[in-house]
Amino acid sequence: MILLFIKLLLAHLLGDFLLQPDAWVASKEKKKIKSGKFYLHLAVHTGLSLLFLAHWRYWYVILLVVLSHGLIDLLKLYLQKKHNRRFWFFTDQALHFVSIFLVSLLYGYQHDIFNWEDFILPDVLWLYGTGLFFLSFPCAFAIKTALAYYTPKTEVKKDESLHKAGLYIGMLERILVFLFVITQHWEGIGFLLAAKSIFRFSDLTKAKDRKLTEYILIGTLLSYGIAILMGLLCNFLAFQL
């Protein structure tokens, strides 16, 4: 059940956050069920699920997951407005998570149907790989959405910063924290946090902006907290596989 859930979850994360261009999202929000990108998005999820489950005999599992995904997406598309976009982002992802969990719970214990020997990669690689990817683009987008309301104005111009530097710095931080946790090197987290504080201190001193300081502090603690929890969760689940 756990491995089935992990594979379906990874397929979902890849399909929603890596293999869904912004143009697809815009098309879906504008045309909704009439958008061809909506069906292309479902096709991507179908292909990823089929690839990870590695056999056509799981077609009914894939069909159930993709149908539930489509219904949840339509619910979001028709109920989402400008003022509640953040609410529907997290609601949409929570519903996807629950639907994948329920499908895994329903079919994951049928060992006569699911032959886990068909899978090539070791179970722990699927587990830790999913954890690592979650901490990259999905987590970055979730944190950005959660803190969108508090984003302070800054005098720093776009050409004074590397393109998407903050995005990749955050992802690298979470990945490093995750690696420190799963390898039981907790002191590395303290070193990483101290190093970031030193580099950020001069920027915050020059800015003299309390809101910017608080925004960075909230984002950092949230980012590190999620990475630590994900590392602990993956270590716990590794013993269950």
C-alpha positions as CSV (number, residue, x, y, z in Angstrom):
1,M,0.0,0.0,0.0
2,I,2.8,2.4,0.9
3,L,4.8,1.9,-2.3
4,L,1.7,2.2,-4.4
5,F,0.8,5.5,-2.7
6,I,4.4,6.8,-3.2
7,K,4.4,6.0,-6.9
8,L,1.0,7.6,-7.5
9,L,2.0,10.6,-5.5
10,L,5.2,11.1,-7.4
11,A,3.3,10.8,-10.7
12,H,0.9,13.5,-9.4
13,L,3.7,15.9,-8.3
14,L,5.6,15.5,-11.6
15,G,2.4,16.0,-13.6
16,D,1.2,19.0,-11.6
17,F,4.4,20.9,-10.9
18,L,7.0,19.9,-13.5
19,L,5.2,18.9,-16.6
20,Q,2.4,21.5,-16.6
21,P,3.5,24.7,-18.3
22,D,2.0,28.0,-17.2
23,A,0.3,28.3,-20.6
24,W,-1.6,25.1,-19.8
25,V,-2.8,26.5,-16.5
26,A,-3.9,29.8,-18.1
27,S,-5.8,27.9,-20.8
28,K,-7.6,25.7,-18.2
29,E,-8.5,28.7,-16.1
30,K,-9.9,30.5,-19.2
31,K,-11.7,27.7,-21.0
32,K,-12.1,25.3,-18.2
33,I,-13.6,21.9,-19.4
34,K,-13.5,23.1,-23.0
35,S,-9.7,23.6,-22.8
36,G,-7.6,21.0,-24.7
37,K,-4.8,21.6,-22.2
38,F,-7.1,20.1,-19.5
39,Y,-7.3,16.8,-21.3
40,L,-3.6,16.9,-22.2
41,H,-2.8,17.4,-18.5
42,L,-4.9,14.3,-17.7
43,A,-3.0,12.4,-20.4
44,V,0.3,13.3,-18.8
45,H,-0.9,12.0,-15.5
46,T,-2.1,8.8,-17.1
47,G,1.2,8.3,-18.8
48,L,3.2,8.9,-15.7
49,S,1.0,6.6,-13.6
50,L,1.3,3.9,-16.2
51,L,5.0,4.3,-16.4
52,F,5.5,4.0,-12.7
53,L,3.1,1.1,-12.2
54,A,4.8,-0.6,-15.1
55,H,1.9,-2.7,-16.3
56,W,-1.4,-2.4,-18.1
57,R,-3.1,-4.7,-15.6
58,Y,-3.2,-1.7,-13.2
59,W,-5.5,0.1,-15.7
60,Y,-8.4,0.4,-13.3
61,V,-6.2,1.9,-10.6
62,I,-4.9,4.5,-13.1
63,L,-8.4,5.2,-14.4
64,L,-9.7,5.8,-10.9
65,V,-6.9,8.1,-10.0
66,V,-7.1,10.1,-13.3
67,L,-10.9,10.4,-13.2
68,S,-10.7,11.7,-9.6
69,H,-7.9,14.1,-10.6
70,G,-10.0,15.5,-13.4
71,L,-13.1,16.0,-11.2
72,I,-11.0,17.7,-8.5
73,D,-9.4,20.0,-11.1
74,L,-12.8,20.9,-12.5
75,L,-14.1,21.7,-9.1
76,K,-11.2,24.1,-8.6
77,L,-11.5,25.6,-12.0
78,Y,-15.2,26.5,-11.6
79,L,-15.0,27.6,-7.9
80,Q,-11.7,29.4,-7.9
81,K,-11.8,33.2,-8.0
82,K,-9.0,35.9,-7.7
83,H,-9.7,36.4,-4.0
84,N,-9.6,32.7,-3.1
85,R,-6.8,31.3,-5.3
86,R,-4.6,30.5,-2.3
87,F,-7.4,28.6,-0.6
88,W,-8.2,26.6,-3.7
89,F,-4.6,25.7,-4.4
90,F,-4.2,24.0,-1.0
91,T,-7.7,22.5,-1.1
92,D,-7.0,21.1,-4.6
93,Q,-3.7,19.5,-3.5
94,A,-5.3,18.2,-0.3
95,L,-8.1,16.5,-2.2
96,H,-5.6,15.0,-4.7
97,F,-3.6,13.6,-1.7
98,V,-6.7,12.1,-0.1
99,S,-7.9,10.6,-3.4
100,I,-4.5,9.0,-4.0
101,F,-4.4,7.7,-0.4
102,L,-7.9,6.2,-0.7
103,V,-7.1,4.4,-4.0
104,S,-3.8,3.1,-2.5
105,L,-5.7,1.9,0.6
106,L,-8.3,0.2,-1.5
107,Y,-6.0,-1.7,-3.8
108,G,-2.6,-1.7,-2.1
109,Y,-3.3,-4.8,0.0
110,Q,-4.3,-7.1,-2.9
111,H,-0.9,-8.8,-3.1
112,D,-2.3,-11.4,-5.6
113,I,-2.9,-8.6,-8.0
114,F,0.1,-6.3,-7.4
115,N,3.4,-8.0,-7.9
116,W,6.0,-5.5,-6.5
117,E,8.8,-7.6,-8.1
118,D,7.8,-6.0,-11.4
119,F,9.3,-2.7,-10.3
120,I,12.9,-2.0,-11.2
121,L,14.1,0.5,-8.6
122,P,14.4,-0.4,-4.9
123,D,11.5,0.7,-2.7
124,V,13.6,3.1,-0.7
125,L,14.8,5.0,-3.8
126,W,11.1,5.6,-4.8
127,L,10.5,6.9,-1.2
128,Y,13.5,9.2,-0.9
129,G,13.2,10.3,-4.6
130,T,9.6,11.4,-4.0
131,G,10.7,13.2,-0.8
132,L,13.5,15.0,-2.7
133,F,11.2,16.1,-5.6
134,F,8.5,17.3,-3.2
135,L,11.0,19.6,-1.6
136,S,11.9,21.2,-5.0
137,F,9.2,22.8,-7.2
138,P,6.1,21.6,-5.3
139,C,7.3,22.9,-2.0
140,A,8.6,26.1,-3.5
141,F,5.3,26.9,-5.1
142,A,3.4,26.0,-1.9
143,I,5.6,28.3,0.2
144,K,5.3,31.1,-2.3
145,T,1.5,30.7,-2.4
146,A,1.3,30.6,1.4
147,L,3.4,33.7,1.9
148,A,2.0,35.7,-1.1
149,Y,-0.2,37.8,1.1
150,Y,2.8,38.9,3.2
151,T,5.2,39.6,0.3
152,P,6.8,43.0,1.2
153,K,7.8,45.6,-1.3
154,T,11.5,45.9,-1.9
155,E,13.8,48.4,-3.6
156,V,15.9,45.7,-5.1
157,K,15.6,45.7,-8.9
158,K,15.2,42.6,-10.9
159,D,18.4,43.1,-12.8
160,E,20.3,43.3,-9.5
161,S,19.5,39.6,-8.8
162,L,20.1,36.4,-10.7
163,H,17.0,35.0,-12.5
164,K,15.0,32.8,-10.1
165,A,18.0,32.8,-7.7
166,G,15.6,32.7,-4.7
167,L,13.7,29.7,-6.1
168,Y,16.8,27.6,-6.5
169,I,18.5,28.7,-3.3
170,G,15.4,27.6,-1.4
171,M,15.2,24.3,-3.2
172,L,18.9,23.6,-2.5
173,E,18.5,24.5,1.2
174,R,15.6,22.1,1.6
175,I,17.4,19.3,-0.2
176,L,20.5,19.8,2.0
177,V,18.4,19.9,5.2
178,F,16.6,16.7,4.0
179,L,19.9,14.9,3.3
180,F,21.2,16.0,6.8
181,V,18.1,14.6,8.5
182,I,18.0,11.2,6.7
183,T,21.8,10.7,7.3
184,Q,21.4,11.8,11.0
185,H,23.8,14.8,10.6
186,W,21.7,17.4,12.5
187,E,24.7,19.6,13.0
188,G,24.7,20.3,9.3
189,I,21.4,22.1,9.6
190,G,22.8,24.5,12.2
191,F,25.8,25.2,10.0
192,L,23.6,25.9,7.0
193,L,21.3,28.2,8.9
194,A,24.3,30.1,10.3
195,A,25.8,30.5,6.9
196,K,22.6,31.8,5.4
197,S,22.2,34.3,8.3
198,I,25.7,35.7,7.7
199,F,25.0,36.2,4.0
200,R,21.6,37.7,4.6
201,F,22.7,40.0,7.4
202,S,24.3,42.6,5.1
203,D,21.3,42.7,2.8
204,L,18.8,43.2,5.6
205,T,21.0,45.8,7.2
206,K,21.1,47.8,4.0
207,A,17.4,47.4,3.4
208,K,16.4,48.5,7.0
209,D,13.0,46.9,6.3
210,R,11.5,45.1,9.3
211,K,8.8,43.5,7.1
212,L,11.3,42.1,4.7
213,T,13.3,40.7,7.6
214,E,10.2,39.1,9.1
215,Y,9.2,37.8,5.6
216,I,12.6,36.1,5.1
217,L,12.6,34.7,8.6
218,I,9.1,33.2,8.2
219,G,10.0,31.7,4.8
220,T,13.3,30.3,6.1
221,L,11.7,28.6,9.2
222,L,8.8,27.3,7.1
223,S,11.2,25.9,4.5
224,Y,13.5,24.3,7.0
225,G,10.6,22.9,9.0
226,I,9.0,21.2,6.0
227,A,12.4,19.7,5.0
228,I,13.0,18.4,8.5
229,L,9.5,16.8,8.7
230,M,9.9,15.3,5.3
231,G,13.2,13.7,6.3
232,L,11.8,12.3,9.5
233,L,8.7,11.0,7.6
234,C,10.8,9.3,4.9
235,N,13.1,7.7,7.5
236,F,10.0,6.4,9.4
237,L,8.4,5.0,6.2
238,A,11.7,3.4,5.1
239,F,11.3,0.9,8.0
240,Q,7.8,0.1,6.8
241,L,8.7,-0.9,3.3
